[in-house]
């Protein structure tokens, strides 16, 4: 097999929003890099927000209309210089819906130089046919890109979308973190990011995770997780599992393996899985903050979205975690669902204030119908957004509630005060 030079790229995003708060960590690209390295290829990862020599601005988090700055020639210049100096055979670009425009701009830069382009990541996984027909990419990989089936996107002249349904051997590769140009510039919190499982059995209407990673939960060896953490040499990080502890035995085993490591971490978990046993294990395993989806005070929307929980559950989970010394974050991702009234929105805000008063951190988001989700299918085709610009679940660009724009703006302002 011919050895290839493969450049994996993640476009600038936090810099375009003007805040390092939105900086991401391309762990998926690092796994793809590890797979390609094992197959004998030379791989670099360019992440615009760290590989670009310009420092990230330190603007605030904004809830409401966001302006994603254009990807100017100056911002693109380091990526273009790398294409010219390193001369890769293939460029693979990973992107979400929010950085769709920047990803396409990167792809066009590579295409103008006659380089084969491959699309991957969340948005291409949700809209593979659309991206394949965009003219920007020679091949699209939908789903997980770190196993041999997906390698043909880089090693052959394949042009049809490849649907990579994932694999069970999650310990075969460790993410190739050293492949990232400028990796040392990530804050420790991001450099300490790991995954212990993939897949989520829940089917929340607003979430794209099952469409990308499937509903089958696949787990890593807890001892391999501990070894990875020890090798990282950082004290803080995030476990990025969609629902840590959904496999109860595995979650408890990971916590036991991490006990005494000195690794303090944040993780997302389903509210209904937090009980005395898990709370105690989280505390012993170094979890400093548990993030749980409360989402909405509206029983009508919780039923419609597939988010089944009783009113008292968040308070009970908060008390359990607090008693063990684990901080809690309550996610309210459903503000502005289709047909939601102003009264329902304000009931959700009141609930958030109450939980905040009881010691929880609050993270409010504005509902955004990402393609590939059940929520997207709930919206009549004629009412769907015609552009992906600024498509982020804190932007408020898409208004689906039963209210006027003025009422919507007032609700957003009330949410900002929380």
N, C-alpha and C positions, 0 to 999 in steps of 0.2 A: 504494500500500500504506500502510495506517495505521501511523504510527510508534508503537511500543509501548515501555513501560517494562518491562524484564525484569530481575528480580533472580535471580541464580544464587547458590545457597547450598551451603556445605559445613559440616555440623554440627560442633559441638565434639567433640573426641575426645581429644587429648593432655591437655586439662584434666580430663577425666573419669577418665583413667587416672592422673592425678597426676604426669605427667612430660613435660617438653618434649622428651624424647628421641623421643617418638612423634608429634611434630608433622609434619604433611604439607604438601605444596605443591600446590594444586589446578591443575596445569598444564592438565589437560583442560578444566576450566571456563574457563580463560583463552582457550583456542582456540575454544571455543563462543562466548565473548563477542566475540572478534574477528570471527567469521563473522556474528553478529547485528548488530554495529556496521556492518559493510560493507553490510548490508541496510537500514541507516537507523534501527536501533533504539537506544534509550538503555539501557545495560547497567551494572549494578553487580554486584560479587561480594562476598557476605558469607561470611567464613570464621570460624566461631566461635572458633577458637584464636588469631586475630590481630585480627579486627574487634571482638570483645568487649574492652572496655577493661581488664578484669582481667588481670594478668600471669600467665603460665603458671608452675605450680610446677616445681621442679627436682628431682623425685624420681628414683630410680635405675631402671635397666632391671631388670625382674623376669622370671625364667624360671620358669614355674609358674602356679598359679591366680591369675588377675587379676580384680580387682573393678572393673568399669566403673561409676562413680558415676552415679546418676540425673541426668537433665537437669532440674534444678530450675527453678522459676519465676524465680528470680534470675538463673540462667545464661541462660535464654531471653529475659529482658527486653529486652536490646539488639536482638535480632532482631525481637521484637514491636514495639518502638518504631520500627524502620526500616520495617516493613510499614505502620505507621500514618502515619508522616511522609512517606515517599516514594511510597506508594500504587502499587506496581507492578501492571501488568496481568497479568503471568504470573510465577510463581516456579518456577524449575527447581532441583531438589535433586540433587546428586551424592553418591553414598555407596557404601561397601563393605559387605561382610557384617558387619564388626565394628561399624560405626556405624549399623546398620539401625534400631535403636530410636530413636535421636536424630533420624534423617532422617524417620521417620514422625511424630515429635512436631512437627518443623518444618512438615511438610506439613499436619498438622491445624490448626496455628496459622494458616496461610495460608487453608485451606479455610473456617475459621470466619469469615474476613473476606470471603468470596466471591471469592477470587482463584484463577484457574486454576493448577493445579499439574502439573509435568512431572517425572518421575523419570528419572535417567540415572546413568551410572557403572558400576562393575564389578558390583555385586550386581544391579541391574535388568537388566543385560546377560545375566546368568546365569539369572535367574529372572523373565523379563518377564511371563509369564502370572500368576504368583503376585502380583507387585507390581501389575499392572493390576487384579486382583480384590481388592486390599486395601481399596479404598474411600478411600485417601489421595491417589490421583493421577488426574488426568483423562487423562493420556497417559504412556506409557513409551517411552523411546528405548533400544533395545538396540544396543550397538556404539559406533562413533565418532559423536559428535554435532556435529562441526564442518563439516558440508557441507550443501548446500541441501536435500537430501531431508529431513534432520532438522528443518529450520526450520519445517516445517508443524506440528510439535508445539507451537510457540509462536505461530504466525501464524494457525492455523485452530482449529476446534473438534474436530479429530481425537481419537478416543478409543481406537482400536485400537493395540496396540503397533507401533512402527515399528522395523524391523530395518535399521539403518544399517550397511551392510557396508564402509564406509570408502571412501577415495578415494586416488588416486595423487599428487595435487598437494600435497605436504606443505609446500611453500614458499609457498602462496597466502596464508596468514595467519601472522603472528607472534602469539604469545600476548599477549592484552591485559592485561599485568601491572598497568598503572595503573588497571584497573577494580576491583581488589581494595581494599576499604576497609581501611586500615591496612597496605598492602603494605610500607611502610618498616620495619615491626616484624619482618618475617621476618629470620632470620640470613642473612648473606651466602651461606652454603653452600646455603640453599634458594633465595634469589633468583638464584643462578647456575645453576639447574637448566635443562637443555635436552634436547631430543630430536633425534636425527639420523636416525631411521628408525622404522618401526612394523612389527609382525608378527614372528612367530617360527616357523621351520620345524620346530622340535622339538615333540614331543608328550608331555612328561613328565606322568605320571599325576596329579601333585599340583598342577599349574599351570593357572590359568584364562586365561592370556594368549592362547592361540590362539583360545579361544572368544570373546574380546572383540575382538582385533585381527586375527585370522586368521593363517594360516600363510604367506601371501605376504609377503615382505619388501619393503617400499616405502621408498625412501631419499630424503633431501634432498640438495640441491646443497651440497657441502662448503664452497664459497665463501660461500653464504648462512648456513651454520652459523657460519663465522668472523665474518661481519658481525654476526650476532646476539650472539655472545660479546663483540665489541668494544663493541657498544652497551650491554651490561649494565653494564660498568664495575666488575665484581667479580673478585676474584682466585681464588676457589674456587667449585666447583660440582660438579654430578653430571650425567653423561649417562645418561638413564634408559632407554635402549634395553634391550629384554629380553635381547638377545645381541649386544653390540657386536662388529663384525668378522665376523659370520656371513656377510655379503657381503664377502669379503676385499678386493676392489678398493676398495669404498666405505670400509671401515674404515681402510685405509691412506691413502686420499685425505683423509679427515677429519683424521687425525693430521697429515698434511702441511700441511693448511690451518691447523691450530691451532698449529703450531710457531711459536715466537716471540711468541705472543699474550700470554704471561704468565698464561694461564688454567690453573690446576691443577685436575684433575678426577678423580673416581672413576667407574668404570663396571663394569657386569656383563658378563661374557663367558663363552662356553662353554669349558670346560677343553680340549676337543680342538682348539680353534682357536688356542691359544696356542703359537706356535713362535718360533724365533729372529727371523724377519722381523717378526712382529707385536709381539713384545716390544721390539724396537729402535724400531719406529714409535711405540709407546705412550710410551716414554721421551722421544722427540723431540717428541711432540705434547702433552706436559704431563700425561699420566696419572700421578698420584701413587699410585693404589691400584687394583688390578684385583681384582674379586670374582668368584670361580668356584664353581660348585656341585659339591661332592664328594658330598654328600648322605648316603651310608651305606657302611659297610664290608661290608654283606651283598650278595654277588653275587646271591642269590635276589631281593632287593627291587630291585636295580638293573635286573635283567632284567624284572621285573614292571612296574616304573615307566617303563621305556623310557629309563633313564639308563645308557647303555653307556660304560664307561670301565674301563681296566685299573688295577690296584692302584698301579703305579708312576707313572702320569700326573701326579697332583697334585704329587709330589715333583719331577718333571722340570720342570713348569711353574713351580713355586715357584723353583727354581734359575735358570731362564731369566730370570724377572722380577727376582729379587734381583740377578742379575748386571748388569742394566741400570738398577738403582736404582729399580725400581717395587715398592712394597709389595704384598703379596698377602693377600686375605681368603678363607678357605675357608668356604663355607656348608655346614652340615649341616642340611638342612631335613627330613630323614627320620629322626626318632627317635620310635618308637611306631607303625610301620606295621602294617597288619592281620596278626595272627599272629606278629609279631616277638617273639623270645624275649629274655629278660634277657641271655643270653650274646651275642646279636647286638647288642643295644643297647650293651653294655659294650665290644664290639669296635670299634664306631663311636667311642665316647668315647676309647678307647685310640689310635685313629688320629688323632683330633683333637688329643690331647695330643702325639703325635709330630710332627705338622705345626707345632704351636705351638712346640715345641722347636727346629724348624728355621727359625723366624722368621715364620711366618704368623700373622695375626690369625684368630681363630676366632669364627664366628657360629653358634650352635646354636639350632635351633627345634624345636618339637614338632608332629608331623604333625597337620594339621587338614584334614578332608575338605570343601573348599569346594564348594558346589554348582556344577554345570556342568563339573566335572573328571572324569577317568576314575576317580580315587580314590573320588569320591562314588558312582559307579555300582558300585564293587566292594563297597559296604556294603549288606547286606540292608535293605530299606525299613524293617523293624521296628526296626532298630538305629540308624537315622539320628537325629541330634539333633532335638529337637522345638522348640528355641528357638535364635535367633541370638545371644542374649546372651553377651557375652564371647568371641565366635567369632574368635579371633586365634591365629596360628600360633606364639605363645610362651606361650599360656595353660595348656596341658596339660589343658584342660577335657574334651577328647575322648580317651578311652583306648582304643586299638584293638589294642595289643600283647597277646601271650599271657602275661599276668602278672597278679598281684594288684595292688590299689590300693596296698598297702604297698610292694611291689616297685617299682611305677611311681614312687612318691614318692621312694624311695631313689635311683633312677636320675636323676631330675630334680635331686636334691640333688648328686649326683656331677657332673652337667653344669654346675651353677652354679659349681662349684669350678674349672672350666676357664676 
